[in-house]
């Protein structure tokens, strides 16, 4: 049996929800890939929306990081900006306006769906 055939037979279906705000995909179930590699079986359902916990007034909207690279250095945060702060800055105001317009469309959809 070749490796390609074996990989197809051992495939696991992965269900992800796409964040409507940022476009990133988040799994609906955590299977603990790192834990499983260590011999521990993990399987838990991820509940709630990936953006539901963000505070639009105090949460970080923009983050400046030092991307100096190199293993072990990470990307230390240099500065952050909240949504209200970004709305006051002409450079970032278009980003805020786009987000607000999108949020209005989401609310209108929720109203139409009775949510």
MMTF fields as JSON, N, C-alpha, C and O atoms, coordinates in Angstrom:
{
  "mmtfVersion": "1.0.0",
  "mmtfProducer": "UNKNOWN",
  "numBonds": 459,
  "numAtoms": 460,
  "numGroups": 115,
  "numChains": 1,
  "numModels": 1,
  "chainsPerModel": [1],
  "groupsPerChain": [115],
  "chainIdList": ["A"],
  "bondAtomList": [4, 2, 8, 6, 12, 10, 16, 14, 20, 18, 24, 22, 28, 26, 32, 30, 36, 34, 40, 38, 44, 42, 48, 46, 52, 50, 56, 54, 60, 58, 64, 62, 68, 66, 72, 70, 76, 74, 80, 78, 84, 82, 88, 86, 92, 90, 96, 94, 100, 98, 104, 102, 108, 106, 112, 110, 116, 114, 120, 118, 124, 122, 128, 126, 132, 130, 136, 134, 140, 138, 144, 142, 148, 146, 152, 150, 156, 154, 160, 158, 164, 162, 168, 166, 172, 170, 176, 174, 180, 178, 184, 182, 188, 186, 192, 190, 196, 194, 200, 198, 204, 202, 208, 206, 212, 210, 216, 214, 220, 218, 224, 222, 228, 226, 232, 230, 236, 234, 240, 238, 244, 242, 248, 246, 252, 250, 256, 254, 260, 258, 264, 262, 268, 266, 272, 270, 276, 274, 280, 278, 284, 282, 288, 286, 292, 290, 296, 294, 300, 298, 304, 302, 308, 306, 312, 310, 316, 314, 320, 318, 324, 322, 328, 326, 332, 330, 336, 334, 340, 338, 344, 342, 348, 346, 352, 350, 356, 354, 360, 358, 364, 362, 368, 366, 372, 370, 376, 374, 380, 378, 384, 382, 388, 386, 392, 390, 396, 394, 400, 398, 404, 402, 408, 406, 412, 410, 416, 414, 420, 418, 424, 422, 428, 426, 432, 430, 436, 434, 440, 438, 444, 442, 448, 446, 452, 450, 456, 454],
  "bondOrderList": [1, 1, 1, 1, 1, 1, 1, 1, 1, 1, 1, 1, 1, 1, 1, 1, 1, 1, 1, 1, 1, 1, 1, 1, 1, 1, 1, 1, 1, 1, 1, 1, 1, 1, 1, 1, 1, 1, 1, 1, 1, 1, 1, 1, 1, 1, 1, 1, 1, 1, 1, 1, 1, 1, 1, 1, 1, 1, 1, 1, 1, 1, 1, 1, 1, 1, 1, 1, 1, 1, 1, 1, 1, 1, 1, 1, 1, 1, 1, 1, 1, 1, 1, 1, 1, 1, 1, 1, 1, 1, 1, 1, 1, 1, 1, 1, 1, 1, 1, 1, 1, 1, 1, 1, 1, 1, 1, 1, 1, 1, 1, 1, 1, 1],
  "groupList": [{"groupName": "UNK", "atomNameList": ["N", "CA", "C", "O"], "elementList": ["N", "C", "C", "O"], "formalChargeList": [0, 0, 0, 0], "bondAtomList": [1, 0, 2, 1, 3, 2], "bondOrderList": [1, 1, 2], "singleLetterCode": "X", "chemCompType": "L-PEPTIDE LINKING"}],
  "groupTypeList": [0, 0, 0, 0, 0, 0, 0, 0, 0, 0, 0, 0, 0, 0, 0, 0, 0, 0, 0, 0, 0, 0, 0, 0, 0, 0, 0, 0, 0, 0, 0, 0, 0, 0, 0, 0, 0, 0, 0, 0, 0, 0, 0, 0, 0, 0, 0, 0, 0, 0, 0, 0, 0, 0, 0, 0, 0, 0, 0, 0, 0, 0, 0, 0, 0, 0, 0, 0, 0, 0, 0, 0, 0, 0, 0, 0, 0, 0, 0, 0, 0, 0, 0, 0, 0, 0, 0, 0, 0, 0, 0, 0, 0, 0, 0, 0, 0, 0, 0, 0, 0, 0, 0, 0, 0, 0, 0, 0, 0, 0, 0, 0, 0, 0, 0],
  "groupIdList": [1, 2, 3, 4, 5, 6, 7, 8, 9, 10, 11, 12, 13, 14, 15, 16, 17, 18, 19, 20, 21, 22, 23, 24, 25, 26, 27, 28, 29, 30, 31, 32, 33, 34, 35, 36, 37, 38, 39, 40, 41, 42, 43, 44, 45, 46, 47, 48, 49, 50, 51, 52, 53, 54, 55, 56, 57, 58, 59, 60, 61, 62, 63, 64, 65, 66, 67, 68, 69, 70, 71, 72, 73, 74, 75, 76, 77, 78, 79, 80, 81, 82, 83, 84, 85, 86, 87, 88, 89, 90, 91, 92, 93, 94, 95, 96, 97, 98, 99, 100, 101, 102, 103, 104, 105, 106, 107, 108, 109, 110, 111, 112, 113, 114, 115],
  "secStructList": [7, 7, 2, 2, 2, 2, 2, 2, 2, 6, 7, 7, 7, 7, 7, 3, 3, 3, 7, 6, 6, 6, 7, 7, 3, 3, 3, 1, 3, 3, 7, 7, 2, 2, 2, 2, 2, 6, 6, 7, 7, 7, 7, 3, 3, 7, 7, 1, 7, 6, 6, 6, 6, 7, 7, 6, 6, 6, 1, 3, 3, 3, 3, 3, 3, 7, 7, 7, 7, 1, 6, 6, 6, 7, 7, 7, 3, 3, 3, 3, 3, 3, 2, 2, 2, 2, 2, 2, 1, 6, 6, 6, 2, 2, 2, 2, 2, 2, 2, 2, 2, 2, 2, 2, 2, 2, 2, 2, 2, 2, 2, 2, 2, 6, 7],
  "xCoordList": [0.852, 0.0, 0.901, 1.799, 0.656, 1.493, 1.038, -0.07, 1.9, 1.627, 0.426, -0.34, 0.251, -0.869, -2.19, -3.129, -2.256, -3.46, -3.743, -4.89, -2.719, -2.87, -3.378, -4.234, -2.858, -3.28, -4.749, -5.469, -5.208, -6.62, -7.521, -8.583, -7.133, -7.963, -8.013, -8.977, -7.025, -6.988, -7.452, -7.279, -8.032, -8.462, -9.571, -10.42, -9.548, -10.562, -11.272, -10.629, -12.597, -13.352, -13.199, -13.373, -12.878, -12.681, -13.737, -13.823, -14.54, -15.554, -15.057, -14.711, -15.027, -14.561, -15.641, -16.441, -15.648, -16.512, -15.607, -14.571, -16.003, -15.201, -15.642, -16.829, -14.703, -15.022, -15.489, -14.741, -16.709, -17.207, -16.509, -16.631, -15.788, -15.106, -13.707, -13.349, -12.93, -11.535, -11.259, -10.244, -12.158, -11.96, -11.158, -11.006, -10.637, -9.892, -10.85, -12.015, -10.367, -11.158, -10.821, -9.656, -11.859, -11.683, -12.372, -13.514, -11.717, -12.358, -13.529, -13.502, -14.552, -15.686, -15.414, -16.133, -14.392, -14.031, -12.513, -11.778, -12.062, -10.623, -10.278, -10.869, -9.323, -8.942, -7.585, -7.123, -6.959, -5.71, -4.599, -4.05, -4.258, -3.215, -1.902, -1.257, -1.505, -0.254, -0.397, 0.519, -1.547, -1.763, -1.815, -1.272, -2.484, -2.605, -1.226, -0.976, -0.344, 1.016, 1.727, 2.614, 1.321, 1.91, 1.159, 1.468, 0.158, -0.569, -1.836, -2.462, -2.248, -3.46, -4.561, -4.357, -5.733, -6.851, -7.697, -8.157, -7.9, -8.68, -9.729, -9.434, -10.946, -12.0, -13.042, -13.815, -13.075, -14.07, -14.646, -13.957, -15.909, -16.62, -16.284, -16.26, -16.03, -15.777, -17.102, -17.709, -17.548, -18.849, -18.695, -17.675, -19.728, -19.758, -19.048, -18.298, -19.303, -18.677, -17.262, -17.005, -16.343, -14.959, -14.771, -13.747, -15.732, -15.565, -16.518, -16.512, -17.34, -18.337, -17.775, -18.485, -16.537, -15.961, -15.225, -14.742, -15.134, -14.384, -15.188, -16.377, -14.544, -15.171, -14.867, -13.711, -15.877, -15.606, -15.073, -14.49, -15.261, -14.781, -13.386, -12.622, -13.042, -11.756, -10.813, -9.624, -11.336, -10.49, -9.508, -9.726, -8.439, -7.408, -7.947, -8.423, -7.867, -8.28, -7.056, -7.056, -6.026, -4.761, -3.625, -3.624, -2.669, -1.515, -0.253, -0.16, 0.7, 2.013, 2.926, 2.987, 3.638, 4.521, 5.899, 6.063, 6.873, 8.242, 8.455, 8.509, 8.575, 8.735, 10.209, 10.581, 11.017, 12.463, 12.831, 13.919, 11.919, 12.136, 13.126, 13.636, 13.375, 14.301, 13.564, 12.637, 13.964, 13.299, 13.448, 14.537, 12.314, 12.328, 12.145, 12.014, 12.132, 11.996, 10.529, 10.205, 9.645, 8.243, 8.068, 8.956, 6.937, 6.626, 6.11, 4.898, 6.993, 6.548, 5.686, 5.951, 4.647, 3.758, 4.455, 4.993, 4.436, 5.032, 3.986, 4.254, 2.774, 1.729, 0.393, 0.346, -0.685, -2.019, -2.924, -2.618, -4.05, -5.028, -6.416, -6.661, -7.327, -8.702, -9.485, -9.0, -10.682, -11.546, -11.882, -11.78, -12.28, -12.543, -11.301, -11.41, -10.132, -8.9, -8.62, -8.227, -8.821, -8.569, -9.54, -9.178, -10.767, -11.762, -11.36, -11.794, -10.546, -10.101, -8.876, -8.532, -8.222, -6.998, -7.343, -7.864, -7.062, -7.427, -6.84, -7.43, -5.695, -5.093, -5.938, -6.003, -6.59, -7.29, -8.808, -9.518, -9.313, -10.758, -11.457, -12.55, -10.878, -11.538, -11.712, -12.704, -10.777, -10.907, -12.088, -12.876, -12.202, -13.301, -14.632, -15.599, -14.681, -15.913, -16.346, -17.538, -15.408, -15.717, -16.274, -17.25, -15.669, -16.133, -17.541, -18.385, -17.798, -19.115, -20.176, -21.273, -19.86, -20.812, -21.123, -22.276, -20.113, -20.31, -21.177, -22.079, -20.914, -21.689, -23.159, -24.05, -23.41, -24.797, -25.502, -26.678, -24.788, -25.377, -25.669, -26.682, -24.781, -24.988, -26.217, -27.023, -26.372, -27.529, -28.819, -29.821, -28.792, -29.969, -30.331, -31.511, -29.345, -29.6, -30.208, -31.159, -29.674, -30.222, -31.669, -32.486, -31.992, -33.381, -34.282, -35.374, -33.83, -34.624, -34.83, -35.865, -33.834, -33.908, -34.618, -34.832, -34.975, -35.648, -34.732, -35.166, -33.485, -32.5, -32.283, -31.494],
  "yCoordList": [-1.176, 0.0, 1.243, 1.36, 2.173, 3.364, 4.411, 4.332, 5.379, 6.404, 7.263, 7.666, 7.548, 8.374, 7.67, 8.29, 6.367, 5.588, 5.541, 5.694, 5.332, 5.261, 6.594, 6.612, 7.688, 9.008, 9.247, 9.821, 8.819, 8.989, 8.175, 8.656, 6.97, 6.098, 6.553, 6.246, 7.26, 7.731, 9.177, 9.791, 9.721, 11.118, 11.307, 10.435, 12.449, 12.818, 14.05, 15.013, 14.022, 15.177, 16.313, 16.116, 17.475, 18.652, 19.676, 20.085, 20.092, 21.111, 22.412, 22.464, 23.455, 24.753, 25.798, 25.679, 26.809, 27.957, 29.103, 29.344, 29.794, 30.895, 32.172, 32.498, 32.886, 34.145, 35.143, 35.447, 35.655, 36.582, 37.934, 38.733, 38.179, 39.469, 39.424, 40.275, 38.433, 38.407, 37.369, 37.453, 36.387, 35.375, 34.173, 33.222, 34.178, 33.031, 31.893, 32.124, 30.68, 29.506, 29.021, 28.994, 28.638, 28.1, 26.746, 26.627, 25.734, 24.419, 24.429, 25.148, 23.629, 23.51, 22.474, 22.407, 21.68, 20.653, 20.63, 20.595, 20.649, 20.559, 19.1, 18.455, 18.6, 17.2, 17.046, 15.927, 18.144, 18.062, 17.361, 16.375, 17.852, 17.225, 17.051, 16.008, 18.078, 17.978, 16.985, 16.214, 17.012, 16.074, 14.644, 13.725, 14.469, 13.133, 12.578, 11.379, 13.457, 13.017, 12.512, 11.663, 13.05, 12.592, 11.446, 11.049, 10.901, 9.745, 10.074, 9.162, 11.343, 11.734, 11.989, 12.728, 11.381, 11.577, 12.763, 12.785, 13.738, 14.929, 15.104, 14.959, 15.415, 15.691, 16.557, 16.052, 17.84, 18.707, 19.653, 20.083, 19.962, 20.857, 22.301, 22.657, 23.12, 24.541, 25.252, 25.154, 25.961, 26.608, 28.115, 28.684, 28.754, 30.209, 30.715, 29.993, 31.97, 32.606, 33.033, 33.448, 32.936, 33.291, 34.777, 35.163, 35.623, 37.055, 37.576, 38.772, 36.704, 37.132, 37.662, 38.352, 37.364, 37.786, 39.13, 39.632, 39.708, 40.952, 42.152, 42.265, 43.039, 44.274, 45.357, 45.755, 45.845, 46.804, 48.156, 48.902, 48.475, 49.771, 49.694, 50.656, 48.548, 48.459, 47.416, 47.407, 46.533, 45.493, 46.057, 47.127, 45.336, 45.772, 45.634, 44.569, 46.712, 46.709, 46.651, 45.923, 47.404, 47.388, 47.09, 47.556, 46.315, 45.967, 46.095, 45.528, 46.835, 46.951, 45.972, 45.957, 45.149, 44.153, 44.231, 44.636, 43.839, 43.787, 42.415, 41.4, 42.396, 41.134, 40.902, 40.728, 40.903, 40.743, 39.338, 39.102, 38.406, 37.043, 36.273, 36.759, 35.078, 34.211, 33.335, 33.791, 32.112, 31.157, 31.599, 31.934, 31.587, 31.906, 33.374, 33.735, 34.235, 35.659, 36.083, 37.009, 35.426, 35.819, 37.164, 37.63, 37.768, 39.068, 39.976, 40.12, 40.585, 41.417, 42.593, 43.207, 42.885, 44.003, 45.313, 45.488, 46.228, 47.544, 48.581, 49.487, 48.424, 49.421, 48.806, 47.925, 49.266, 48.833, 50.051, 51.139, 49.843, 50.908, 50.283, 49.251, 50.92, 50.439, 50.957, 51.805, 50.444, 50.878, 52.372, 53.078, 52.877, 54.319, 55.175, 56.236, 54.712, 55.458, 55.454, 56.476, 54.316, 54.217, 55.097, 55.65, 55.222, 56.056, 57.533, 58.299, 57.929, 59.323, 59.612, 60.773, 58.567, 58.722, 58.61, 57.581, 59.646, 59.626, 58.443, 58.009, 57.919, 56.77, 55.515, 54.707, 55.335, 54.092, 54.228, 53.225, 55.45, 55.674, 54.875, 54.361, 54.749, 53.93, 52.467, 51.838, 51.928, 50.556, 50.452, 49.509, 51.416, 51.428, 51.577, 50.884, 52.474, 52.695, 51.417, 51.112, 50.678, 49.416, 48.401, 47.713, 48.303, 47.376, 47.738, 46.856, 49.028, 49.481, 49.186, 48.736, 49.433, 49.141, 47.649, 47.263, 46.813, 45.365, 44.964, 44.139, 45.538, 45.217, 45.598, 44.877, 46.709, 47.108, 46.085, 45.784, 45.552, 44.528, 43.25, 42.59, 42.902, 41.715, 41.908, 40.988, 43.084, 43.364, 43.308, 42.75, 43.886, 43.838, 42.397, 42.046, 41.569, 40.156, 39.478, 38.707, 39.753, 39.193, 39.589, 38.771, 40.829, 41.289, 40.526, 40.101, 40.352, 39.618, 38.151, 37.558, 37.578, 36.178, 35.995, 34.87, 37.102, 37.035, 36.7, 36.108, 37.06, 36.775, 37.979, 37.918],
  "zCoordList": [0.0, 0.0, 0.0, 0.833, -0.942, -1.01, 0.019, 0.55, 0.287, 1.305, 0.934, 1.81, -0.364, -0.808, -0.5, -0.001, -0.803, -0.541, 0.965, 1.384, 1.765, 3.213, 3.773, 4.658, 3.265, 3.739, 3.42, 4.238, 2.245, 1.874, 2.784, 3.179, 3.122, 3.949, 5.4, 6.101, 5.86, 7.243, 7.369, 8.422, 6.32, 6.344, 7.375, 7.561, 8.032, 9.008, 8.479, 8.062, 8.496, 8.035, 9.041, 10.244, 8.553, 9.385, 9.009, 7.851, 9.977, 9.744, 10.359, 11.539, 9.545, 10.017, 9.771, 8.844, 10.607, 10.347, 9.943, 10.563, 8.914, 8.387, 9.085, 9.096, 9.66, 10.327, 9.269, 8.34, 9.397, 8.392, 8.431, 7.503, 9.495, 9.634, 9.022, 8.208, 9.416, 8.972, 7.886, 7.195, 7.73, 6.709, 7.167, 6.401, 8.393, 8.896, 9.196, 9.52, 9.091, 9.415, 10.817, 11.214, 11.564, 12.913, 12.963, 12.519, 13.487, 13.554, 14.536, 15.535, 14.248, 15.156, 16.24, 17.237, 16.046, 17.021, 17.174, 16.187, 18.412, 18.688, 18.957, 19.823, 18.209, 18.376, 19.053, 19.275, 19.375, 20.124, 19.38, 19.872, 18.203, 17.4, 18.144, 18.042, 18.895, 19.657, 20.81, 21.094, 21.465, 22.562, 22.043, 22.657, 20.889, 20.302, 19.939, 20.065, 19.491, 19.165, 20.411, 20.331, 21.58, 22.841, 23.479, 24.602, 22.767, 23.268, 24.033, 24.574, 24.104, 24.816, 23.799, 22.835, 24.005, 23.081, 23.55, 24.691, 22.68, 22.995, 21.908, 20.721, 22.315, 21.344, 22.041, 22.855, 21.739, 22.362, 21.318, 20.392, 21.489, 20.591, 20.957, 22.135, 19.958, 20.177, 19.977, 18.911, 20.99, 20.915, 20.786, 21.173, 20.232, 20.125, 18.889, 18.232, 18.593, 17.439, 17.793, 18.923, 16.84, 17.149, 17.43, 17.992, 17.055, 17.298, 18.368, 18.659, 18.964, 19.931, 21.24, 21.971, 21.551, 22.822, 22.73, 23.745, 21.555, 21.387, 21.86, 21.564, 22.59, 23.045, 22.015, 21.876, 21.288, 20.213, 20.698, 19.911, 21.963, 22.458, 23.059, 22.977, 23.668, 24.36, 23.783, 24.103, 22.929, 22.359, 21.346, 20.778, 21.131, 20.183, 18.764, 18.371, 18.006, 16.601, 15.692, 14.699, 16.02, 15.275, 16.242, 17.382, 15.777, 16.609, 15.766, 14.678, 16.274, 15.637, 16.362, 17.591, 15.582, 16.17, 15.548, 14.398, 16.327, 15.846, 15.213, 15.908, 13.898, 13.172, 12.841, 11.681, 13.86, 13.63, 13.204, 12.68, 13.431, 12.946, 13.791, 14.801, 13.352, 14.072, 15.068, 15.737, 15.164, 16.054, 17.508, 17.973, 18.207, 19.627, 19.948, 21.117, 18.931, 19.205, 19.299, 20.044, 18.563, 18.556, 17.868, 17.154, 18.085, 17.514, 18.623, 18.779, 19.388, 20.508, 20.035, 19.001, 20.824, 20.516, 20.848, 21.941, 19.889, 20.083, 20.483, 21.272, 19.915, 20.133, 19.731, 18.873, 20.346, 19.95, 19.801, 20.29, 19.11, 18.918, 18.958, 18.334, 19.701, 19.769, 18.56, 17.812, 18.382, 17.289, 17.389, 16.385, 18.57, 18.662, 18.364, 17.75, 18.797, 18.498, 16.997, 16.435, 16.352, 14.916, 14.126, 13.087, 14.619, 13.937, 13.946, 13.085, 14.9, 14.997, 14.139, 13.917, 13.659, 12.871, 11.38, 10.951, 10.589, 9.164, 8.387, 7.398, 8.815, 8.119, 8.265, 7.339, 9.42, 9.724, 9.658, 9.716, 9.538, 9.493, 8.379, 8.617, 7.177, 6.141, 6.554, 6.185, 7.303, 7.788, 8.748, 8.675, 9.639, 10.603, 9.866, 10.182, 8.888, 8.126, 7.402, 7.354, 6.847, 6.165, 7.16, 6.859, 8.33, 9.354, 9.829, 9.996, 10.045, 10.494, 9.431, 9.762, 8.168, 7.088, 7.043, 6.852, 7.216, 7.23, 8.419, 8.276, 9.585, 10.785, 10.597, 11.047, 9.945, 9.677, 8.785, 8.992, 7.797, 6.93, 7.718, 7.484, 8.65, 9.484, 10.371, 10.513, 10.966, 11.812, 10.984, 11.431, 9.779, 8.911, 8.569, 8.546, 8.307, 8.028, 9.243, 9.113, 10.409, 11.65, 11.847, 12.271, 11.544, 11.66, 10.699, 11.075, 9.461, 8.47, 8.867, 8.565, 9.544, 9.953, 11.296, 11.749, 11.918, 13.219, 14.36, 15.347, 14.253, 15.323, 16.209, 17.152]
}
